[in-house]
Amino acid sequence: MAENLESLFGSDVFDRRVMKATLSTEIYQKLQEAITQGQELDKEVANAVAVAMKNWAVSKGATHFTHWFQPMTGVTAEKHDGFIAFNDKGLAINEFSGKELIKGEPDASSFPSGGLRSTFEARGYTAWDPTSYAFIKDNTLCIPTAFCSFDGKALDKKTPLLRSMSVLNKQAMRIMKLLGVKASRVIPCVGPEQEYFLIDKEVYKQREDLILCGRTLFGAPSPKGQQLDDHYFGAIKPRVQKFMIELNETLWRLGIPAKTEHNEVAPAQHELAPIYESCNIATDHNQLTMEIMQKVARKHDLVCLLAEKPFAGVNGSGKHNNWSIATDTGINLLARGKTPEEHLRFYLFLTAVIKAVDLYQDLIRVSVATAGNDFRLGANEAPPAIVSVYLGEELTNALFSIDLDEKNKKNYLDLGVASIPAFMRDSTDRNRTSPFAFTGNKFELRMLGSSNSIACANIMLNSSVASVLAGFADELEKGSNEEAIVKLIKREAEAHMRIIFNGNGYSDEWVKEAEKRGLYNLKTTPDALPHLVAKKNVDMLTSIGVFSEEELQARCSILLENYSETSLIEARTMVEMVNKNYLPAISGYSNEVATSLLNKKEALPNMKFKYEEEVLKTLTNVIEESKRLVKKLETLINDSSKEENGSKAMFIKDYIIPVMNELRIKIDEAETLCPETVWPYPSYREILFSVL
């Protein structure tokens, strides 16, 4: 590394260190008050910050600025403007005003709006979010912003996320006051673990499905996959290590606290995990991380795949959203603590989370619902679609007994090796089959797909917990002594114990048990999305001010359309691959086999040639069945255009995807019989083991 970590970290970020060095004490203090207390910036402060930000950016080589925002496409957006202006003498100068810093005006008509904006209503606004630091990327000053329509409707993911953080802070602070805890703010904190695949760029370029869909639509299993568990935490290959080194340095320059890197379970799969940050900044940083992963990979002749299930038969990629809530004084409200007062606080907030997840389990499921994630949930270390909470037996028992004088017994493990000292065991295990597991002082939501924005899941977590805390505060403000709090905890824990499950989430028994408990089993995105606009959910989200009903209806429409269009792109790609490449290859090879069979029978008329006959019979069946399925798929694709948004998604789920699955089975069957020399696309073996 050319520079040490202290000087490298955040070197491309307009953070507090830079602000303090470039702003007057008065301006700096006013800006910090605006950031920490939500106060409005006056014109003088905005102009001073804009000048300092521009001068710093230009000194770092920046020539342009952009309002960097997160529309409902799932990726970030940016429109670059130069600092260039002309003075009264006609000379070119660098200029950037407070007005340009605070507000931008991108065209809103071409972004998904779900009906919030018509095409002819083009005006939209980006508004500076001073709680997330500006940064330099590719010689451009990037200013994190919210994005809204002309009439103030949220058209992005940041705006409702900030609203959810604000309402969680408000309701949690009511509880803090009742408990006598000194704090000014309560902040949801997140550490998102990011899984991804790295494959060779030349191999990638030969796979039409990877290019157009981000995942393989065909592919017979490789003889070796993840059966031996030898890739997980294995030695990192030199080529991948070079990628990781550059990735870390790039992320650190942007102030992204990348900490952990390792090989994941599947061949060619890896993971990166950062240190915890506030929910808003963690969301911004995760969006940047995904972009930079892909950019750095290309420099190393690699391709970074962020699809949830790029390869069948091996682990998919998720994004484990480690969520907690803390005060600005450093108290983790989901840590058990040591004193009776701390235990009481912990159990109260723990119960609030349990109740929130039970009441709004469908919203948690909706927040991770995508076409890609439907292929991942339920197997290969991904949790099931049924939302439940894992606490572990010890904590579950403690919750229902609530012994406030409990001592955190130091539970040590002794391995029986004299040279290895005994070490303390955690109070909870890690349940890999649980969608929402308590892991010591935080909850790990494991349902997110690797390409998901973490904003959606955290909006729902923050909002549902805030709603429950509001109810708790309403009750306890009438009387908040220890007895009243314990009574509330016991009552609510018992009322919502159905959501607590400490067993194997993959088992068939759990599916039956969950149904008995009345838990949702929303297996696919079309099953889940209507719950976003269910009355109880609309009432909760609108009453606390995170969404308007219009914004919820719009998001439901956008998500349904995204599911449909993603699936139809995949279906059309399958048709093209089969018609143009797979069928010609299979037919050509079957002709070779037929010719060989005829020649052998002519040369040896009394012999039987079972191998050739069986291969020819199988390939002929594949050709005929594939032709039939392709025609059926083409008809269904055309028929889907007659359906409306919600019914279209259900039509695709019920009719198109099953045919796609059938077609894949037939083509994959042929792959196991055809030689590599005639097969038109690289195999799973070539792809997964391409990076040496």
N, C-alpha and C positions, 0 to 999 in steps of 0.2 A: 504494500500500500504506500503510495507516494506521500501521503500525509497521515499524521496520527489521528485517531478517532475524534479527539477533542476539537481539533480545528476543522476536521472534515464534516462532522455532524451539523446539519442545518446551515451549511455554508451558502446554500442557494435559497435560503428562506429569510423573508423579512420578519424576523421574530423579535422577541423582546430585547435581545442583546443589541440588534441593529436599531430598533426603535429608540432605545435609550441613548445610543451613540449618535443618532442623527436628528432627534427631535429635542426641542427645548423641554425643560423639566415640566413646565406648565402644560404644554401640549401632550406630552407623554402621559401625565397623570390623568388628563381628561380622556385620552384614548383608552387607558386602562379601566377607568370608571365605566366607559361605554361598553367595554368588553365584558367586565365582571358583573355590572349592575344593569345592563340593558338600557343605558341612557342614550338618548339621541345625540348624534354628533352635530355640532354647529358648523357653519360654513368655514370659519377661521381654522378650526381643527382639521377639517377635511382637506382644505387646501394645503395646509402645512404638511400633513401626512402624505398627500399626493406628490408634493415636490420632493420630499425626502425619499419616498418609494421610487420615484422616477430616477432620481440621481443615483441611488444605490443600484437600481437595475441596469442603468446605462453603464455604470462602472464595472458591472459584471458581464457586459457585452450584449445586453438586451437592446433590441431595436423596436420591438412592438410590445403591446400589452393586450390582454384578453380578459374578458369576464368569463371565468371557467365555471360551468354549471352542469347540473345532472338532470337532464330532461327524462321523461318517462320512456326512453328508449333502452335504459339499462346501462348505457355507456355515457361518457362525458361529452360535452360540446364546447366549442370555443370559436370565436370569430376574432381574428387578429387585426388590430389597428396600430399604425405606426405612431411613434412619438412625434413624428415630423409635423412642423407647423412653420409659418413664415412670420417674421417680425415686420415692423413698419417700414423697414428698409428693403424688404423683399428677400431677406436672407433666411435660409433654412435653419431652424433651431429645433431642439428637443423640448417638447412641452407636454404637460399632463396636469389636469386640473382636478380639484376636489369633486366637481360635478361629474367628470368622467370616471373618477374612482367610485363614487357612490352609486351611480346609475348608468346602465347601458340599455340599448334598445335593439335587440336582435329580432329578426322576423319570427313571430310565434306561430305562423300558419302552417309551417312545414314540419313541426314537431307533433308527436301524438298528443291529442287533447281530449279524446273521448267525447267530442261534442261540445266541450267548453268554449271552443273558438271555431268559427267558420273560416274557410280558406280566405275569404275576402276581408276578414278581420285580422289583419296581419300584425298589428302592434303588440309587442310583448316587452317586458322589462326584466333586466337582471339587476339585482340589488346586492351591494357588497355585504358580505358576512364577516365582520371584523373579528369574530371569535375563532376564525380559521385563518392561519397566516398565509399571506401571498408568497409565491415562490417563482423561481425562474426555471423554465423548461424549454429547451431548444431555442435559446436566445429570445424568449418571450416571457414577459412578466405576467404570471397567471394569478388572477384575483378571484378567490372563491366567492361565489354569489348564489343567491336564491333566484328563481326564475318564475315569473307570474304573468298572467294575462293582463290586458288593458284594464279590466275591472277587478284585478286583485286576486283572481283564482290561482291557486298553486298549480303550476304546470311541471313541477319537478319533484324530486325526492328529498331535497334538503329542507324545503319550507315546512312540510309536516313533521320532519324529524326534529327540527328546532322547536316547533310547537309542542311536540310530545315531551321533549326535555324540559321545557318551561313548565308544563303542567305537572310533570312528575316532581320537579323541584318545589313547586307551590304546595302540593299536597303532602310531600314528605316533610317539608319544613313545618307544617302544622303538627305533625307527629313529633318532630324534634322539640318543638316548643313544649308540647305536653310532657315529654320525657325529661325536659330540662337539659337537653344536649345543646351545647354552644356551637353554633355553625351559622354561616351566612347563606350557604347554598348546598343543595344536594345534586350530585352529578351522576348520571348513568355512565358507566365506563365499560369499554369493550376491547377485547383482544381477539381479532379474527384470524384463525389459522387458515392458511390458503394452500389447498392442494392443487397440483397441476401435473401434466405430462410434458415431457420433452422428447421430441423425435427429430430425426434427421430431415433437413429441409428438402433435399433431393427426393427422398422417399415420399414426403408429404406432397410434393408437386405432382406426383404420379397418381394421387388418389383424389378423384373428382369429388367424392363425398366429403372428405376432410376439408377441401377448399371451400365448398359451397355450404356445408352443413355443420362443420366443426366436429363431426363424429363420423365413424364408419357405419355405413348402412348395410354392408356385407362383410363377411370374414369368418372363415372357419377357425376354430381354436388352434392356437399353436401347441405343438406337443408339450412344450414347457411353458408354463405361465407363472402363476404365483404359488404353485402347489408346495414348494419346498420352503416357503417363507424366507428365502435367502436374500431377497432384495430389501426387505424392511430393515432400516438402520444399518444396511450394509455399507461397505466402503464406497465412497462417492467416486465415480469415474472421472479421470482427469479433465475430459472435455466438459462435463457437467460442472466440475469444480471451478473451472475458469469462468463459466457462465455465472455461477453463484457469487464468485468474488466480485465481478463487475456489477452484478445486480445489487449486492449489498452496498457497494460504494456509491452507486447511483441513488439508491434509496436513502442512505445516510445523508447525502448532500441535501436531500429534500426534507430532512428532518423526520423521516419515517423510521421508527425504532425497530428495524428488523433484527431479530435476535436468534431464532432457532431455525436450522435448516437440516434436512435429512432425507434419505430415501424413504418412500412410502412402500406400501405392500406390493402393489403391482409393478411389473417391469416397466421402466421408463417413467415411473411416477415419483413425485417429490412433494415436499411440503416446506412452507415458510411460515413462521409465526412471529408476530411482533410483540412488543411490550404493551401493556394496557394504556389506553388514552381515553379522553372523553369521547362520548358516542359520536358526536359530530365530526371531530377531527379524525377519529378512527375510520369513519365512513369515507371521508375525503381521501385519506391515505390508502385505504384498500382499493379504491377506484384507480388511484395512481399506480399502486403496486401491480395491478393486473395489466395496465397499459405498458408499464416499464418492463415487466416480465417478457411480454411479447416483443417489445422493441429490442431488448438486449439479446434475446434468443436469436433473432435474425442476424445480429452481428457475429454470432458464433456458428452460423449456418445450421441453426436449429429452429424448430417451431414449437412454441409453447401452446399447448391445447388446454383450454379452460372449460370445455364442455363437460357436463356432469357424467356422461357415460360414453366416452369416445370409443371404447372397445368392449364388446360383449364378453362375458365370461371371466372378467377380472374386475377388481375394485373400481368403482367410479370415484370421481373427485368431489369432495364436499368442501364446506367452509364452516368450521366449527366456531360459532359465535359465543365466546366466553363473556358473559354479561354480569355486571355487579353494579351496586350503587354505593356511592361514597360521599362524604361531606368535604367541603373545601378545607377542612381542618385535618383531613387525612384519616377519618374514621370509615372503615368499611362496614356498612350496615348489614352485610351478610356474613360477617365474621362472628364467631360465637363469643369471643371475649373471655374475660377471666372473672368478673365480678357479677353478683346477682343482677345488678342494673344492666350490665352489658348483655347478659343472657336474656333478660326480658326483652330488651330492644331487638336482639337477634331473632327471637321466636316470633315477635310481632311482625317484623318485616318478612321473615320466612313464610309465615302464614298468609300474608298479603300476596306474596308471589304465587303460592299454591292456589289460593282462591282465584286469582286473576287468570292463571293458566287453565283452571277448570272451567270458569265461566266463559272464557274466550279462546278455548282450544281451537275452534274453527278458524279464528283470525290468525293464530300462530301458523296453522296449516296453510291458509291462504297466502301468508307472507313469503312462503318458500315454493309456491306453486308455479312451475314452468314446464314446458314440454320436455325439456332435457332432464329435469329432476324427476319426472315420472318414471324414467327408465332406471333411476338410481335407488330411490327409496325402497327399503324393504329387504335388501340383501347385500352381501359382500361388505359388511361393516357399516352400511348406511342404516339409519334407524327406520322403523316402519312408519307408515303414514298416520298411524294412530298416535295422537299426542298423549304422553303421560309424563309424570314427574318421578325421577329416581332420587331417593334420599339415602338409601342404605338402611339396613335394619337398625343400627345403633341410633342414628338420628331420628328415624321414624318413631322408635320407642321413646326416645327422649322428648320428642315433640308432644306426644300424647300424655306423658307423665309430668313434664315441665317442672323439673326440680331446679329451682333458681340458685340453689346452693351447690349445684354440681361442680365438682372440680374436674378440670380437663386432665384426666388421668393420662400420664405419659405411658402410652402403650408401645413397648419396645419389641422389636423383632431380633432374635439372636439366631444367626445362621449356623451356629455350631462350629465356626472356624475361629480359632484363637486370634489370628492376625487381623480379622475383620471385626471392628467394634459393632455392638448392637446399635440399631438406629430406630428412631421413632416411626411408628406406623401411622398413616393418616386415619381419620375417623370414618372415612367413606372410601369405598373402592371406586373404580371407574367402570360404569356399565356402558359398553360400546353399543348395546342394542337400544339404549334409551334415547328418545328424542330430546329430553330436557333433563339433564342430570346435574345434581348438586355435587360439586367436586372440591369441597373444603371451605371456600369463601366466595364462591361464585356459582352461577349456573352455566352449563355448556349446552347451548342449543345446537344440535348436530344435524339438523334437517336441511340447512341451507345448501344449495348447489354451489359448485365452485365458481360459476359465472355470475351468481346473484349479487346484486347490490345488497349490502348488509343493512341499508337504510330501512327497507320494508319490515324486516323482522324486528328491528329495534324500535321502530315506530309502534308496532303492536305490543311489544313487551312494555315499553315505557307507558303507553296509554292505558293498557289494561291494569297495570299495577297502580298507576296514578288514580284510576277510577276507584279501585278497591280501597286505597289509602284514604281517599276522600270520604268514603263511607265509614271507615274506621275512625277518622278524625271527628266526623259529625257525632258519632256515638260517644267517643271518649271525652269530647269537650264538655259533655254533660256531667262527667265524673271520671277522672283518669287515675284513680289510685291503683296500686298493684293488684288488688283483688279484682277490680273491674277489667284490667288488661288481661290477666290470666284467664278470666272467665270468657272474654272475647276470643282469645287464642284457642282455647279448648273447643268452644262452640264452633268456630269457623273451620278448625282442623278436622273435626268430626264430620261437619257438613260437606267437606270437599275431599274426604279421604279416597273417594273413588278414583281420583286422578293420580294417586300415588301407587306406583308399581315398581317393585324392586327385582323382578324376575327377568326372564329371557323374552325380550320383545320380538324375537323372530319366531317363537313357537306358535303352532296352530292353536294351542290351548289359550294363549293370550288373546288371540283374535276373538275367540268365543267368549272369554271372560270379559273383555272390553265391551263387547256387545251387551252382555248382561248388565254391566255397570252403566250403560247408556252413553258411552264415549263414541265420538265420531270416528268413522273409518272412511275418510275421503281419499280414495285410492288414486284418483287422477286430478289433474288441473280442472277440467270441466266440472267434475263433481264438487270441487272445493270453491271455485270462484264465486258462485252465487251467494255464498255465505258472507262475502264482503258487504253485500247490501241487505243482509237480513236485518229485520227491524231492531232486534236487541243490540246488534253491532253498530248500526247507524245511530241509534239513540245514544249509545255510550260515546262514540267517537265525535259526534256533533255536540253533545252536551258539555264535553270538556274542552271543546274548541280546537281539536286537532285537524278535523276535516269538516267541510260542509257536506250536505247530502249530495249536492251536484258534483263535488270533487270525488266522492266515493263512487257514484254512478259512472263517472268518467273513467276512473281507474279500473273498474270492473270491465268496462267496455274495451279499454286498451289491452288489458291482460288477456281477455278472451280472443281478441283479434291477433295478438302476438302468438298465442298458442296455435291458432288456426293457420296463420301464415307460415310459421316455423314448420309445422307438420306438413303443409302442402308443398313447401320448398323441398322437403325431404322426399315426399312422395314423387314429385316430378323428377327429382334427381335419380331416384331408383329406376323410374321408367327409362330415362335416358341412358343410364349405365347398362341396363339389361339389353335394351334394343341395340345400342351402338357397339357395345363391347362384349358383355357376357355371353349373349346368345350366339353371336358370330364365332366367338372362341370355342364355346362348347360344341356348337354344330360342326365347326372345322375339325375338332379333335375326334368327335364321334364318326366323322367321315373317314378319318385315318384308321380308326379302330375297325370300322366296317370293311374297308379295303384290305386291311391286314387279315381280318377274319376270312374273307372270301379267298384270298391268296393261300392261306393255310389250309382251308378246306379243300381247295383244288389240289394242293400239293400232297395233303394227307387226308383223303376222303374218309378213311375209317376212324379217324381220331375225333375226340370231342374237345372243344376249346371253350371251356366254361368261363374262364377269366374274361376273354374278349366278349363273350355273349352277355355276361352279367353287366360288364361295364357299358356295353352298347345299349342294353335294355334300360339301365339306370339313366344314362345320359339322354336317351330318347324321351324317357318319361319326364326328366327335368325340362327339356326343351318344350315339350307340349304343355306341361303344367305352367311353366314360366310364361309362355305366350298367353295362356288363358288368364293367368293372374294379372299380367300387364294390361291386357284389354279391360279386365274388370276394374283395375286401379284407375285407368284413364277415364272410364265411365264415371266412377265415383268422384274423381277429381272434378269433372265437369258438373256432376250433380250437386256437389258441395256449394257451388256458386249460387244456387237457388235458395240456400239456407240463410237465415239471419244470424247475427253475431253469436248469441248463446246457443241456438240450435245447431249452428254450423260447427261449433267446437264439439258438441255432443255427437253430431253426425260423423265427424272425423274420428273421434275416439271409438265409436261403436262399429264403424264400417271400414274406414280407410286404414287405420293402424293395424287391425287384424289381418287385412290382406297384405299389407307391407310385411308383417311378420311371417306370413306364409311364403311370400316370395323370397324372403331372405333365406328361409330354411332350404328351399329348393336350390338356390344358387350356391349356398354354402356346401350342400351335399355334393354338387358337381366339383367344387374346388378340391375336395378330398380325393377325387379320382383323376383330375387333369394334371399333367406335368406343369411345372413352373414355367417352362419355355413357351407354353401356349396361353397361360393365364394372363389376363390383361392388366391386372393390378397387383401391387406388392401385397404379400400375405401378412397376417398378423405376426408371424415369426420375423419377417423382414422389418416390419415397422417397430415392434416393441423392443427388438434387440439391435436396432440400427445405430445407436449411439455407443461407440466403443471407447 
